Amino acid sequence: MKYIDEFRDGRLAAGLARAIAREAAPGRDYAFMEFCGGHTHAIARYAVTDLLPPTVRMIHGPGCPVCVLPIGRIDMAIRLALARPDVIVCTYGDCLRVPASGGLSLLKARARGADVRMVYSPADALALAVREPAREVVFFAIGFETTTPPTALVLHAAAAQRLDNFSVLCNHVLTPAAIAAILESPEVRELGTVALDGFVGPAHVSTVIGSRPYERFAAAHRKPVVIAGFEPLDVIQAIRMLIRQVNDGRAEVENEFTRAVTRDGNRKAQALVADTFESRPSFEWRGLGAVADSALRLRPAFARWDAERKFALDDRPVPDHKACACGAILRGVRTPTDCKLFATACTPETPMGACMVSSEGACAAHYTYGRFRAAAQRTD
């Protein structure tokens, strides 16, 4: 299959691994953060780290939107769904299982009588509102820049149809702001960070925003960024490109994913998002705390379809489970196996933290492809 099989060629992967081993400077350690959860999943699934020399270390970043969503935002949707029988809360499947306060999740709230439904797209939620004119349909929107344009589209459709029983509870967050927090925020440094030599830049996010937003990190912080696709050869080649930049003393933005990403990105999608959303002054991220200008909210022109305004919802910060290391894992300070809950009390079937819910979460990827699932099955 074009753009699949040729990027999973084991012979080519072995050749790239040998090239990395030759090019990694003796006595020099390299630490690269794969920001995107899709890369974390690919690295674990295809055992990319097994092909790297021990001096090259890959560090998980806060690039899983389900993982970084704070408990308070899930609680907000649960309170609404339990308090208002006329409300249908819709969201993506992973969001349903994220642990919230009081042992609840959106899925468990449904078991208590709340009308919570899984959808595959914002358009599904909009169609439900059309079919159920007597009910209020709230789409719990989540994701980075990749999933923001589809949410914007349904908001414009709702406005065009004057569909007053549809609204969006917006949790869209911004990739560059999170990278900036890791590199620049004194508050994040107090929480604990690791020294980084560069970043594997997001793939799908960059198809929308382009490579240009990362240029300031390379220029101001001397941190190279290589945007990579999600196939194993994409990731391995990006790591090789990062090693070359470090060896050469360069700090540039390079694009390995040229088949999908350009410097300027998708300007039509960017214009649509800018017309629909505005920046929030501050938004809480799991693992990073409150990050300025890191998330989006609906513009006043779409206030009629803003669930936070429509239902007077308040955001109440909630601390994470004390034993859960998800926040530290999202900053790269700890690994999944450092958490005492990992693969014991916390598994994909019984997640204690958000990093074990989504397949893009570091803990879920490490559990599934790190032979922990097989070990658990042998002990059953």
ABEGO torsion letter per residue (X at the ends): XBGAAAAABAAAAAAAAAAAAAABBBGBBBBBBBABAAAAAAAAAAGAAAABBAABBBBBBBABAAAABBAAAAAAAAAAAAABAABBBBBBAAAAABBBBGGBBAAAAAAAGBBBBBBABAAAAAAAAAABAABBBBBBBBEBAAAAAAAAAAAAAAAAAGBAABBBBBABBBAAAAAAAAAABAAAAAAEBBBBAEBBBBAAAAAAAEAAAAAAAAAAAGBBBBBBBABAAAAAAAAAAAAAAAAAGBBBBBBABAAABBAAEBAAAAAAAAAABBBBABBBBBGAEBBBGABBBBBAAAAAABAAAAAGBBBBBBBBBAABAAAAAAAGABBAAABAABGBABBAABBABAAAABAABAAAAAAAAAGAAAAAAAAX
